[in-house]
């Protein structure tokens, strides 16, 4: 149903188990994450995605001009404020400096909910390893 026009009073659903993952490369981190866009409201920019951080991936220190929440479905979400397992809902206020990612050994899958258009501003990137 993704991509169909919204109608007042119409229920929409997505089978996220059969939707393909979209691999998104993050140039600033030279790493990949996976996403399944579920909904994006054209009026408010609110969005919901199913996302996956691969084992060892950390979305390094950054801010957003939106608040967002992450509901952990599988794995452990590792953040600057602690680690959170399945069933945890973690809310990040607008403008907060944060980092979050997967553990070294396992992927983490979560629902990502943003309250308005999503942007990202990296604040402290780890310098690249020197060439050998």
Buried (B, 14 or more C-beta within 10 A) or exposed (E): EEEEEEEEEEEEEBEBEEEEEEEEEBEEBEBEBBBBBBEBEEEEBBBBBBBBBBEEBBBBBBBBEBBBBBBBBEBBBBBEEEEBEBEBEBEBEEEBEBBBBBBEEBBBBBBBBBBBBBEEEBEEEEEEEEEE
